[in-house]
Amino acid sequence: MCSDSFHYRNGTLFCEDADLVSLAEAHGTPAYVYSKNAIARRFEAYKSSFAGLPHRICFAVKANSNLAVLATLARLGAGFDIVSAGELHRVLAAGGDPASVVFSGVGKTAAEIRFALQKGIRSFNCESEYEIETISQIAVSLNRTASIAIRVNPDVNAVTHPYISTGLREHKFGIDIAHAEAVYRRAAKLPGIAPEGVSCHIGSQLLDIGPLLEASEKVLDLAARLRAAGLPIRDLDLGGGLGVAYRPGERAACVQTLAERLRPRLEGLGLTLLLEPGRSIVAEAGILLMRVLLTKRNGQKLFVVVDGAMNDLIRPALYQAHHEILPVREAAANVPAVTADIVGPVCETGDFFARGREIAPVEPGDLLAICMAGAYGFVLSSNYNSRPRACELLVDGAEVLVARKRETLEDLIRGEAF
Ligand SMILES: *Cc1c(COP(=O)(O)O)cnc(C)c1O
């Protein structure tokens, strides 16, 4: 449930060639630990699967926006999918090419649009007519042309958690595909607007690629109709959303199968395929390393209290997400498992990583690794309970980069006044 990059050697869990006991001693806990080579391998899987088709893999920055992660992907030739000016700032700081950036999001501010135009991004994925008119006005004032795609809502039911399903008509995202053609025709008449793409993103953590293929048929149809009407459509953006295996027995959506199914539909059309994967690039490349503070029994229940908390990794509380949890020192085979709730110190009942989980018995000071924490982990962390945010470590072989320092108590009060 962790990638190949996390494995036991002589009973100790390693990330690549770095042992997690030493990492915890040197850098403290809780700590996010990422395998650089796992990130690269997942990105290369996308690249090789779509080789030969005109395409661009635009990593969804919101899944993991650490500069070292972005720089790793930029060097491998990734484009980026951003949802804010802040994410664009990060991409540029990490050496990303603005010409390979697409800007998604249902509510872009005028300042964000101006910033993106000035930096020369590839295109805007637009989600309302008002947004397109705003982009037109700003583009004219800057004497530029904005390439846009309309994010259509294909009314496809992506079977996933309701909070991360986005492709139904009742969701806030996109423009209803039934009205899209008329919106494109109006957009084409606006000054400073080049309607060059069709885009969609139907949801996240899709384990079945069926809905994605269904959506792609609908947007391909639309692209063909728009081209027949004389619009200069060059990009087909199918968004992100490929799911990963969080649970034992779950099977990740397969990039290669997606490519095999899409290839015959796209070959020879002269369209560039854009994909915006986030989770499927970084999830398995990261763990959250934490130390056991204590164990206690309340009634029948055994609680393992760790030094990481919901402010560090909110997925279990927010999405009822399952994460496998591994002991950093492998338990002896003959020790019977215990059933425990693994919880953080935050004053919320929702502050748990696992409930009723079978684990090897632990003691204060033991280290645990929460698997598959590389996506929507650190980026969703907060300072709740005035807890400094964890450090982020990027491992490359035996080398360890402190990709983000652990926050200090001073960091917690920076910018405040009284
Ligand atoms: C969140 C998001 C993505 C990335 O989704 P993953 O499930 O992480 O691959 C891509 N595109 C858009 C528009 C998004 O909102």
The ligand as an SDF file (V2000), in Angstrom:
LIG
                    3D

 15 15  0  0  0  0  0  0  0  0999 V2000
   -8.1500   18.3700   -8.3560 C   0  0  0  0  0  0  0  0  0  0  0  0
   -8.0860   18.5450   -9.8130 C   0  0  0  0  0  0  0  0  0  0  0  0
   -7.2190   17.7420  -10.5740 C   0  0  0  0  0  0  0  0  0  0  0  0
   -6.3890   16.6380   -9.9850 C   0  0  0  0  0  0  0  0  0  0  0  0
   -7.1630   15.5830   -9.5630 O   0  0  0  0  0  0  0  0  0  0  0  0
   -6.4560   14.2130   -9.0520 P   0  0  0  0  0  0  0  0  0  0  0  0
   -7.5910   13.3930   -8.6030 O   0  0  0  0  0  0  0  0  0  0  0  0
   -5.5430   14.5910   -7.9580 O   0  0  0  0  0  0  0  0  0  0  0  0
   -5.7410   13.6330  -10.2110 O   0  0  0  0  0  0  0  0  0  0  0  0
   -7.1430   17.9880  -11.9250 C   0  0  0  0  0  0  0  0  0  0  0  0
   -7.8710   18.9630  -12.5120 N   0  0  0  0  0  0  0  0  0  0  0  0
   -8.7260   19.7500  -11.8070 C   0  0  0  0  0  0  0  0  0  0  0  0
   -9.4910   20.7970  -12.5060 C   0  0  0  0  0  0  0  0  0  0  0  0
   -8.8570   19.5560  -10.4450 C   0  0  0  0  0  0  0  0  0  0  0  0
   -9.7120   20.3160   -9.7520 O   0  0  0  0  0  0  0  0  0  0  0  0
  1  2  1  0
  2  3  1  0
  2 14  2  0
  3  4  1  0
  3 10  2  0
  4  5  1  0
  5  6  1  0
  6  7  2  0
  6  8  1  0
  6  9  1  0
 10 11  1  0
 11 12  2  0
 12 13  1  0
 12 14  1  0
 14 15  1  0
M  END
$$$$
